[in-house]
Amino acid sequence: MLQVTSLVSSHVVAWLSTLEREEEGQGLVEYALILVLVSIAAIIALTTLGGKLSPIFDKVSSALTIPGA
C-alpha cells in the first residue's frame, strides 16, 4: 500500500510541475482531482487495515469509558 501511495504522489508531483501558472481557470478542477486521488488512497488504506485497527479502537474506547456511567 505504501508503494501505491508513493507512486501516486510521485505522479502527482510530476504532473503539478508540468502545469503552467497561467491556467487559473483549471486550478480548482486540478485540486479537486488531487483531493479525489488522496481520498481514494485513504479509503483503500482504511479498508485494507480496517480489520487490524478495529481491536485497537475497541481497546481505546473501553479505556475511555467513564466508570459508573
N, C-alpha and C positions, 0 to 999 in steps of 0.2 A: 504494500500500500504506500509505503514511503517512497518507493521508486516511482510510482504513478504520480504522486504529488510533486516530486521534484521534476519529473518530466513535463508535467503540465505547467509548472511555474517557470521552467526554462523556456518553454514555447511562448508563454505569455510575455515574459521579459523580452524575448527576441521580437515578438510581434509589436510590443509597445515601442521598442527602439526604432522600428521602421515607420512609425506614424509621423506624419508631418504636423507641425504645430498650427498650421493654417486651417485645418479641418475642424473647426469648432462645432459645427452642427452635428457631427457624428460622435462627438465626445461622450454624450450621455448614453448613446447606444453601446458604445465600446465598454464603458464602465458597467453597464447592465450585463453585458456578455461575460465580463470578468466575474461579476457577482454571481451569475448563474453557474459558472465553472467552479468557483470556490464552494458554492452551496452544494453542488453535486458531489464534489470531493468530500465535503463534510458528511453528507448523508451516507455515502459509501463507507466512510471510515466508521461512523457510528453504527451502521448496520453490521459491519464486519466484527466490530469489537463489542457490540451490544450485549451479547451473551456473557462475555467475560467481565464486563463492567457492572452488570446487574447485581451480583452478590456484594460488590464493593459499595454500591449505593445503598443496598439494604442494610449493611453494617453501619454506615454513616447515619442513615435515617434512624435506626434503632438506638444509636448512641446519642442522638439529638432529642430523643423523646423525653418530655418532661415527666419525671416520676410523680405519680399520683394524679395525673391529669386525665 
